Amino acid sequence: MHKLLAALTLLAAGCATAPSDSAICDGTRHLRAQHAAALAADGGDRSVVTGAALIAAIDAGCPR
């Protein structure tokens, strides 16, 4: 019984934590720039549109 309670407590604690916005923004800044450049250089029409929308959404939440 104690093991079950401990496992549930650890599971709940892990699910309650949210990733850091700044870590996500800082950690993906270079990758987003590379992706934008690759889309501009050789992306097809559809990938350019979807990639640009993705990058714009992330950039809107990440200060520069």
C-alpha positions in Angstrom: 0.0 0.0 0.0 2.8 2.4 0.8 4.5 1.7 -2.5 1.3 2.5 -4.3 0.8 5.8 -2.4 4.5 6.7 -3.1 4.1 5.9 -6.8 0.9 8.0 -7.1 2.5 10.9 -5.3 5.5 10.9 -7.6 3.3 10.6 -10.6 1.1 13.5 -9.6 4.1 15.6 -8.8 5.6 14.9 -12.2 2.4 15.8 -14.0 1.9 19.0 -12.2 5.2 20.6 -13.4 5.2 22.7 -16.5 8.1 23.3 -18.8 9.8 26.6 -18.6 8.8 29.0 -21.3 12.2 30.7 -21.3 13.9 27.3 -21.6 11.7 26.4 -24.6 12.3 29.8 -26.2 16.0 30.0 -25.6 16.5 26.3 -26.5 14.7 26.5 -29.8 15.8 30.0 -31.0 18.7 28.7 -33.2 16.6 25.8 -34.5 13.7 28.1 -35.4 16.1 30.4 -37.3 17.6 27.4 -39.2 14.1 26.1 -40.0 13.0 29.4 -41.4 16.1 29.7 -43.5 15.7 26.2 -44.9 12.0 26.8 -45.7 13.0 30.0 -47.6 15.8 28.3 -49.4 14.2 25.0 -50.6 10.8 24.4 -49.0 7.8 23.5 -51.1 4.8 25.8 -51.1 2.9 23.8 -48.4 5.9 23.4 -46.1 6.7 27.1 -46.4 3.1 28.0 -45.3 2.9 25.5 -42.4 6.5 26.2 -41.3 6.0 30.0 -41.4 2.8 29.6 -39.3 4.6 27.4 -36.8 7.5 29.7 -36.4 5.2 32.8 -36.1 3.2 31.1 -33.4 6.3 30.2 -31.4 7.9 33.6 -32.0 4.7 35.3 -30.7 5.2 33.6 -27.4 8.9 34.0 -27.2 10.4 37.5 -26.8 13.4 38.2 -28.9 
